[in-house]
Each structure stands twice: as C-alpha cells, then as structure tokens.
Amino acid sequence: PESHRWADGQFRTIQRRAMVGRLPEAVRLRTSKADFGHLFVEAFQLAGGHDRFANLSIARDCDWVRADDLVDRYTRLDAEVRSGRFAPDIWPLWMVLAVDAWYLSTVST
C-alpha cells in the first residue's frame, strides 16, 4: 500500500527501516538518488563522442536515425551533465549506440 511507500515525507520507508544496522545511516536516510550521468558521458566520449553519433552505421546504411539530430542531442546532454542538470537524452542515446553496435556485429559476420 501507498502508506508503506511514503511516511514522514520519505519514500521507501519499509526498506529504510529494514536496513537499520545494515547500511550506513547516511546512505539509509538519504533522500536523493545517485546520478550516473557523468559515466554515460564518459562512455559516449570513449565511443567517439560527436564523431560517433555523426557517423552511425544505422544512419548511413539503413536510414534508421538522423545523425544530425543525435549530434544535437549529444551536445545538449554533454552540457546538461556538466552543469549538473537532469539529462533526459541519456537512455535514448545509449540505446542508439547499442543498436548501432548490434548492427555492426551483424554486418561484420
């Protein structure tokens, strides 16, 4: 029930109570969630960053995506993460890279 999920302005109260003595109090009682956006940006950079999104095989060979749109999204994402703002394009960009990697693996075999 919702009353078990929210109490005293905190989310997941049942889990928080269950973890007394098992997690450090700073972790157990924190109200924010971890943000791993910077790791995605680093992974995108390692994959080639702007150049990778500009030269996707699924854009060039299949016309499944628009590379110029993805480069714009990547540029915005990079700026958002660097400024500490929420970056909504992380998962769509990650999925595009995954599909491109899959496509490359099917073409090369």
N, C-alpha and C positions, 0 to 999 in steps of 0.2 A: 504493500500500500504506500501511497504518497507520503503518509506520515512517517514511514520508516526511512524514506529517502531524504526528507528535509526536516530539520529540527534546529531551533535556535539559530536560524539563518545559515546553517551549514548543510551541504549536500553530502550524501552517503554516511549518514550518522551511524547506521548499524555497523558498517565496515570500520568506521573510525573507532567505535567502542571496542570492536573485536580485536583491533590491532594494538590495544594498550599493552605496553611492555614488549611488543614485538617490533615496533618501528620507533625510530627516534621521534620524540614529541614534535619537533619542528616539521618533520615530514607528515606525521599523522594528522596534525592540526592545520596544515597549510590550506589556504582557500583558493590558491591559484593552481593552474595546471602547468606542467612543463611545456616548453616550446622548443621544438627541434628544427625550426625553420632554417636556422643557420647551417645545419648539417645538410639539408636539401640543397641549399645554395652552393655549398662546397662540392657536393656530389655533381650538381649541374656544371660547375666550373671544371671539375675533373673530366667530365664527359665532353667538354669542349665549349661550354657556355653559349654565347651568341652564335658562334660559328656552327655548333652542333644543331641548334634549332633552325638556323638558316639553311642547312643542308641535309635535312632529314630525308632518308630514302623513301619513307611513306608519303612525303610531299612530292618529291621529284619523280618517283616511279609510278605511284598509284594515285596521286592527287587526293589522298585521304584527308589531308590537313593543309592549312595555309601557313607556309613557313613565316611569312612576314607578320602575321598575327601572333604566332608563337614567339617570335623575337621580341615583339612589343610586350607581350605578357611576361616574358622572362626579364626584360628590362624593368618593368614595374615591380615584379616580385623581388628582384635584387634590391631595389631602392626601399621597398617596404620592409624587408627583413633587416636591412642595415639600419633603418631608423627605428626599429622595434615595433613597427605596426603589424597588424594582422595581414597575412598574405594569402588571400583566398585561392590563388592560382597554383599553389604548391602541388596538390594532388593531380589536377588535370595535366600539368606539365610532366609530372613524374610518370603518369600513365602513358603519355605520348612517347616519352623516351623508352618505356618498357615495350610498347607496341613496335616502335622502330627497331629495337634490339631483337624482338621476336622475328620481325620481317627480315632483317638482315641474316638471322640464323637460318631461315627457311630458304632464302635465295642462295646462300653460300653452300648449301648441302646438296 
